[in-house]
Amino acid sequence: MINTNITNFRKEIFGLLEQTIKYNEPINVNTKDGNAVIISEEDYNGLMETLYLSSIPGMKEKIVEGLKTPLEDCIPEDQVEW
Protein backbone atom coordinates (compact mmCIF):
# COMPACT_ATOMS: atom_id res chain seq x y z
CA MET A 1 0.00 0.00 0.00
CA ILE A 2 1.23 3.45 -0.90
CA ASN A 3 0.99 5.98 1.94
CA THR A 4 0.89 9.68 1.14
CA ASN A 5 -0.52 12.90 2.50
CA ILE A 6 -3.12 14.97 0.71
CA THR A 7 -0.60 17.59 -0.47
CA ASN A 8 1.62 15.01 -2.19
CA PHE A 9 -1.44 13.21 -3.52
CA ARG A 10 -2.61 16.41 -5.24
CA LYS A 11 0.84 16.89 -6.79
CA GLU A 12 1.19 13.27 -7.96
CA ILE A 13 -2.45 12.27 -8.56
CA PHE A 14 -2.00 11.08 -12.15
CA GLY A 15 1.03 8.89 -11.42
CA LEU A 16 -0.46 7.46 -8.23
CA LEU A 17 -3.77 6.61 -9.87
CA GLU A 18 -2.00 5.10 -12.85
CA GLN A 19 0.01 2.85 -10.50
CA THR A 20 -3.16 1.87 -8.65
CA ILE A 21 -4.89 0.94 -11.89
CA LYS A 22 -1.96 -0.92 -13.49
CA TYR A 23 -0.65 -2.76 -10.42
CA ASN A 24 -3.71 -2.83 -8.10
CA GLU A 25 -1.65 -0.93 -5.51
CA PRO A 26 -3.98 0.77 -3.00
CA ILE A 27 -3.24 4.34 -1.90
CA ASN A 28 -3.74 5.50 1.68
CA VAL A 29 -4.22 9.29 1.66
CA ASN A 30 -3.72 10.98 5.04
CA THR A 31 -5.51 14.24 5.83
CA LYS A 32 -5.94 16.24 9.01
CA ASP A 33 -9.56 15.04 9.20
CA GLY A 34 -8.85 11.35 8.59
CA ASN A 35 -7.62 8.92 5.98
CA ALA A 36 -9.02 7.58 2.71
CA VAL A 37 -8.04 4.48 0.77
CA ILE A 38 -8.17 4.50 -3.02
CA ILE A 39 -8.34 1.19 -4.87
CA SER A 40 -8.65 0.25 -8.53
CA GLU A 41 -12.05 -0.43 -10.05
CA GLU A 42 -10.95 -4.04 -10.60
CA ASP A 43 -10.22 -4.47 -6.88
CA TYR A 44 -13.48 -2.72 -5.95
CA ASN A 45 -15.51 -5.02 -8.21
CA GLY A 46 -13.74 -8.05 -6.72
CA LEU A 47 -14.58 -6.90 -3.20
CA MET A 48 -18.22 -6.33 -4.13
CA GLU A 49 -18.46 -9.78 -5.71
CA THR A 50 -16.89 -11.36 -2.62
CA LEU A 51 -19.34 -9.54 -0.34
CA TYR A 52 -22.26 -10.63 -2.51
CA LEU A 53 -21.18 -14.28 -2.57
CA SER A 54 -20.51 -14.21 1.18
CA SER A 55 -24.05 -12.98 1.77
CA ILE A 56 -25.59 -16.10 0.19
CA PRO A 57 -26.26 -18.71 2.91
CA GLY A 58 -24.07 -21.80 2.43
CA MET A 59 -22.07 -20.32 -0.46
CA LYS A 60 -18.77 -20.19 1.43
CA GLU A 61 -19.03 -23.87 2.30
CA LYS A 62 -19.83 -24.78 -1.32
CA ILE A 63 -16.82 -22.82 -2.57
CA VAL A 64 -14.50 -24.48 -0.03
CA GLU A 65 -15.92 -27.89 -0.96
CA GLY A 66 -15.37 -27.14 -4.64
CA LEU A 67 -11.76 -26.11 -4.02
CA LYS A 68 -11.12 -29.46 -2.31
CA THR A 69 -12.59 -31.49 -5.20
CA PRO A 70 -9.87 -33.17 -7.30
CA LEU A 71 -9.90 -32.16 -10.97
CA GLU A 72 -10.49 -35.73 -12.11
CA ASP A 73 -13.78 -35.72 -10.16
CA CYS A 74 -15.02 -32.59 -11.93
CA ILE A 75 -17.38 -32.47 -14.92
CA PRO A 76 -15.82 -31.13 -18.16
CA GLU A 77 -16.87 -27.55 -18.90
CA ASP A 78 -18.71 -28.51 -22.09
CA GLN A 79 -20.94 -30.87 -20.09
CA VAL A 80 -22.04 -28.31 -17.50
CA GLU A 81 -25.74 -27.49 -17.71
CA TRP A 82 -26.31 -23.82 -17.05
C-alpha positions as CSV (number, residue, x, y, z in Angstrom):
1,M,0.0,0.0,0.0
2,I,1.2,3.4,-0.9
3,N,1.0,6.0,1.9
4,T,0.9,9.7,1.1
5,N,-0.5,12.9,2.5
6,I,-3.1,15.0,0.7
7,T,-0.6,17.6,-0.5
8,N,1.6,15.0,-2.2
9,F,-1.4,13.2,-3.5
10,R,-2.6,16.4,-5.2
11,K,0.8,16.9,-6.8
12,E,1.2,13.3,-8.0
13,I,-2.4,12.3,-8.6
14,F,-2.0,11.1,-12.1
15,G,1.0,8.9,-11.4
16,L,-0.5,7.5,-8.2
17,L,-3.8,6.6,-9.9
18,E,-2.0,5.1,-12.9
19,Q,0.0,2.9,-10.5
20,T,-3.2,1.9,-8.7
21,I,-4.9,0.9,-11.9
22,K,-2.0,-0.9,-13.5
23,Y,-0.7,-2.8,-10.4
24,N,-3.7,-2.8,-8.1
25,E,-1.7,-0.9,-5.5
26,P,-4.0,0.8,-3.0
27,I,-3.2,4.3,-1.9
28,N,-3.7,5.5,1.7
29,V,-4.2,9.3,1.7
30,N,-3.7,11.0,5.0
31,T,-5.5,14.2,5.8
32,K,-5.9,16.2,9.0
33,D,-9.6,15.0,9.2
34,G,-8.9,11.3,8.6
35,N,-7.6,8.9,6.0
36,A,-9.0,7.6,2.7
37,V,-8.0,4.5,0.8
38,I,-8.2,4.5,-3.0
39,I,-8.3,1.2,-4.9
40,S,-8.6,0.2,-8.5
41,E,-12.0,-0.4,-10.0
42,E,-11.0,-4.0,-10.6
43,D,-10.2,-4.5,-6.9
44,Y,-13.5,-2.7,-6.0
45,N,-15.5,-5.0,-8.2
46,G,-13.7,-8.0,-6.7
47,L,-14.6,-6.9,-3.2
48,M,-18.2,-6.3,-4.1
49,E,-18.5,-9.8,-5.7
50,T,-16.9,-11.4,-2.6
51,L,-19.3,-9.5,-0.3
52,Y,-22.3,-10.6,-2.5
53,L,-21.2,-14.3,-2.6
54,S,-20.5,-14.2,1.2
55,S,-24.1,-13.0,1.8
56,I,-25.6,-16.1,0.2
57,P,-26.3,-18.7,2.9
58,G,-24.1,-21.8,2.4
59,M,-22.1,-20.3,-0.5
60,K,-18.8,-20.2,1.4
61,E,-19.0,-23.9,2.3
62,K,-19.8,-24.8,-1.3
63,I,-16.8,-22.8,-2.6
64,V,-14.5,-24.5,0.0
65,E,-15.9,-27.9,-1.0
66,G,-15.4,-27.1,-4.6
67,L,-11.8,-26.1,-4.0
68,K,-11.1,-29.5,-2.3
69,T,-12.6,-31.5,-5.2
70,P,-9.9,-33.2,-7.3
71,L,-9.9,-32.2,-11.0
72,E,-10.5,-35.7,-12.1
73,D,-13.8,-35.7,-10.2
74,C,-15.0,-32.6,-11.9
75,I,-17.4,-32.5,-14.9
76,P,-15.8,-31.1,-18.2
77,E,-16.9,-27.6,-18.9
78,D,-18.7,-28.5,-22.1
79,Q,-20.9,-30.9,-20.1
80,V,-22.0,-28.3,-17.5
81,E,-25.7,-27.5,-17.7
82,W,-26.3,-23.8,-17.1
